[in-house]
Amino acid sequence: MSRVLVLGGSRSGKSAHAEALLAGRPDVVYLATSAVPGEDAEWAARVAAHRARRPASWTTVETTAPSALLRGGTILVDSVTTWVAALMDETGVWAEAPGAGERLAARCDALVEAWTMTSAHVVAVSDEVGLGVVPETRSGRLFRDTLGAVNQRLAGTADEVWFVVAGLPQRLR
C-alpha cells in the first residue's frame, strides 16, 4: 500500500507522469472523476486523448464515490481536481444552497479519509491552482481554496508527492 500525489498546473504533464509511475502494471483501475459533457467538444477530445494513452489492460471506473479508493489493488485517480469540482456541483455550493458548505466539507472529509484508509497502491493527480492570480469571482476563490485544502490534506498523508512543471517531474517527498 502506498499513496502517491502528483501535482502540477494545467497541461503540465502530470497525468502522463502519473501513468508512467504505473507503467508495466496490468491490473490498474483508472478512476475517472469527470464525465464527458455532451456539448463540449474540446473537453471530449481531452478525455479521448487520456483514454488513448491507457493500456488496454487497465479498467476504467467513472465515479466520485470515495469508496472506489477502498477497492484494493492499484488505482490511478485522474483527477482530484475534477473530483472536487463534482463534489461542489453535487452539494450545491455554487448556488449557495442552505447547508451546502457543510455538505461539501463532509464530502471532502470522506474523500481524504478514504485516501488515508485505502489498502491500495494509489496514484492521484491534482492541479496546483494556488500559483496564479487570485480569482476574481467568489466561485473561483471557493474552488481554489477548497482544492488547495484537499491537496494539502492528501499530501500530508502521501508516501510520495511529485510536482510536474513543463513536463519535468520533481519529487517533493
N, C-alpha and C positions, 0 to 999 in steps of 0.2 A: 504494500500500500504506500502510495506517495501522492502528494498533491503538488502540481506544478502550475504556476500562474505566469502567463505570457502577456505582457502589457505592451502597448505601443499606440502611436497615433493612427489616424485613418490612412489606409494604403501604405503602411509601414513595412509590411511583410510578416506581421505577427502570426497570421493564420498559417502561412507557408512554413514558418519556423515551428509552430506547434505540431503541424503534420509531420515535419521532418523528425521531431523528437520521438514520434511513434512509428517511424519507418521500419518496415520488416515485421511489425506485429499484425498478424492476420485477424485477430479477434476484437478489433476496436469497434466500440459503439460510438458513432458520431451523433452527439446530442445537438441537434439544430434547434435553436431557440427563436427563429424568425420564420414565419410563413411567407410565402411569395405572394405579395399583393397582386391581384389580377390586372390592375390597371397601370402598374409601374414597370415598364419595360426595362429600364436601366437597372432596377433592383433585381428583377428576374434574371438579367444577364449576369449579375454578380453571383447570384445563387447558383446559376448553371455552371459558372467557372469553378466555384468551390466543389460542386458535385463532380465535375470532370476530373479534378485533381485527386479525388479519393480513390484508393484501391477498391477494386470490385468486392473484395472480401470483407470490407467494413459494412456494418449495419447502420442505417440512419434511423434515428428516433426523433420526431418533431414534437417537442413538449417544453413546457416551462414548469413542470411539476418537480419540486426538489427531490421527491422520492426516486427520480431517474438516476440520481447520483449514488443511490444506495444499492444498485443492482450488482455490484462487484465487477470483476474483470478489468478492462481498460476502456476508459471513456475520454473522448475529446469533446469539450464544450465550446461551441462556436456560435454565439459568444455570450459572455456575461452582459455585455452592453445591450444587446437586443433582448436578453432575458429581463434586465431591469426595466427597459422601456415597456416590455409586455406587462410586467407587474404594475407599472404605473398606469397603463391602459386599463387593466383588469380591476384595479382598486378605485378608479375614478378620480385620481388626484389632479388630472388635467382640468377637470370640470369643477374642482374644489368641492366635491360631494362630501356631505357630512360624514365624518369618521374615516375619510379616505387616507389621511396621514397615518392614522393608527393601523389601518389595514395594510398599507404599504410597508410600514415598519415591521409588522408581523410577518409579511411575506418575505421581506429581505432577511429577517432573522431566520426563517425556515430554510432559506437558500444557504446561508452561512453555516447553519447547524448541520445540514446535510453534507456540505463540503467538509466540515470538521469531522463528522462521524463516518464518512464513507470508508469502506474496506477496499475500494477500487484504486487502481492507478489512474488518476485523473489529471489531464492537461486541460486547463481552461484559458481561453483567450478573452481579453477585455481591452477596451480602448482607455487610454490615459487621456482624459478630457480636461484635466486641470492645467495644461500648459499653455492654453490660448488666452484670448481676451475673456473678460467677464461677460457672460451672455447678457444681452440687452433685455430679454424678456424674463418674466417670473418663471415660466415653464422651463426655459433654457437653464436658468440657475438651479431650479429644483432638480432637473435631470443631472446636471453636472455634479451637484452636491451629493445626490443620492448615490450615483455611480461611484464617485470618489470615496464615499464612506464604505460602500460594499467592497471596492477594490482593496482598501486598507485592511478591512477585516479578513478578506481572503488571503492577502499577502501575509498577514500576521500569523497565520497558521500553515502557510505553504512550506513545503520542503525545499522548493526551488522557486525563485522569481526571476524572470527574464524581462528585459526591456529591449524592444526592437525599434531601431531608428534607421530609415533609409535602407532596409533590408539587412542591417547588421545587428545581430543579436548580442546583447551584453548581459551576462549573468550578474544579477544583483545579489542573490543569495543562492 
